[in-house]
Amino acid sequence: MSDATYGFDTLAVHAGARPDPTTGARNTPIYQTTAYVFRDADHAAALFNLQEVGFIYSRLTNPTVAVLQERVATLEGGVGAVCCSSGHAAQIMALFPLMSPGKNVVVSTRLYGGTVTQMTQTIKRFGWSAKFVDFDDLDAIRDAIDDDTRAVFCESIANPGGYITDLRAVADVADAAGLPLIVDNTSATPYLCRPIEHGATLVVHSLTKYLTGNGSVTGGVVVDSGTFDWSASDKFPSLSASEPAYHGLKFHETFGPLAFTFHGIAIGLRDLGMTLNPQAAHYTLMGIETLGLRMEKHVSNARKIANWLEQDDRVNYVTYAGLESSPYFNRVEQVCPRGAGSLFTFAVKGGYEACMKLIDSLEIFSHVANLGDTRSLIIHSASTTHRQLDENQQRAAGADPEVVRVSIGIEDPDDLIADLDQALAKATA
Ligand SMILES: *Cc1c(COP(=O)(O)O)cnc(C)c1O
């Protein structure tokens, strides 16, 4: 079942899944197998030639993972998806078919800390580079794009401050330059924001966060909109030109709108091997069934807590985009109409020392480097997740040394407020 005319919550439970044809098992079984028996020699040859779609080996495809791929693709409004072993793997898998040595990606300064490090340091080993600009400044994005640019990359609701990107405006800039826009939709989830509807070409997720939703899995996914014309220029030869590893097959010519997805499996997973395991896919499928319910509670809790913090004189400011005082408030309606998520930062009076005391005094909030858990989480980004950045980069990202980042869970909001209240008292005593 993957009929896009059903509502979001119906698709979150059913898309991609059907009762097991041999046993009738209603929940998607965990296909804990490495390999699949071929019907005969011709079947094996056809699969290896990409003439027939089927299961060969679980580094490439697995039936449990395939259900998850179809479910996320459906929820995002894409044509296909490729799961991989983590959110960071998904980012490499998204860039891999587009980039080659000497090429660059134009990226937002407001990103998950690990992504900043991946883009500033690690991708250089591949001969790729990233140009960081403020994505609120469209001219800066235009100016950064050059002949060697192959993609534009940002987050929908951006880490750590919960800032909202004007996806439509950024997509128009990418479009005018003939480039794909990649949106990391981890903090929003497709329940709050569907980047493809705002012009994104590819959507990446860390499944680790809200999609699984309970802090038990590491995983990632790349969703393909199927709308980009990879053959319109000679910039994307991996997709438009002959592929020597498949006897000269051209992915875009052969697979049309599914070119990126097929390339992701047939080349990306085959050769990079960043595969999601079926156990992790199973936990994520169970998590996604309750995505809508959880996101409603995450958002309503975040609203209450952000409002409470903003009115407290032990707090200097709160960055939640769902607050009327936020410069991003007017983007909520357009980009994520069901709410601004549950991730934001706040500045504690007393600066760094007070932040540390606050974190150590909390009882319900967990001090961890994660987000999008049912549990409420807190961290001091500048000294942890954004530690590899210099102070200018930290401030540009919104990870100022005097703020803490929270990911508001689905507990009782009054308990969370009481916990913050007692910890703020200790932190500012
Ligand atoms: C966590 C996260 C990532 C990285 O995902 P992993 O699953 O930890 O590799 C990327 N982007 C955002 C926005 C994240 O929150």
PDBQT file of the ligand as one rigid body, heavy atoms in Angstrom, charges set to zero:
ROOT
HETATM    1  C1  LIG A 501      22.080  13.605  13.912  1.00  0.00    +0.000 C 
HETATM    2  C2  LIG A 501      22.037  14.414  12.697  1.00  0.00    +0.000 A 
HETATM    3  C3  LIG A 501      22.820  14.092  11.574  1.00  0.00    +0.000 A 
HETATM    4  C4  LIG A 501      23.759  12.904  11.577  1.00  0.00    +0.000 C 
HETATM    5  O1  LIG A 501      23.027  11.735  11.728  1.00  0.00    +0.000 OA
HETATM    6  P1  LIG A 501      23.665  10.387  12.366  1.00  0.00    +0.000 P 
HETATM    7  O2  LIG A 501      22.568   9.408  12.272  1.00  0.00    +0.000 OA
HETATM    8  O3  LIG A 501      24.071  10.726  13.767  1.00  0.00    +0.000 OA
HETATM    9  O4  LIG A 501      24.850  10.067  11.502  1.00  0.00    +0.000 OA
HETATM   10  C5  LIG A 501      22.725  14.883  10.471  1.00  0.00    +0.000 A 
HETATM   11  N1  LIG A 501      21.904  15.950  10.440  1.00  0.00    +0.000 NA
HETATM   12  C6  LIG A 501      21.149  16.297  11.489  1.00  0.00    +0.000 A 
HETATM   13  C7  LIG A 501      20.261  17.479  11.388  1.00  0.00    +0.000 C 
HETATM   14  C8  LIG A 501      21.179  15.540  12.652  1.00  0.00    +0.000 A 
HETATM   15  O5  LIG A 501      20.423  15.882  13.693  1.00  0.00    +0.000 OA
ENDROOT
TORSDOF 0
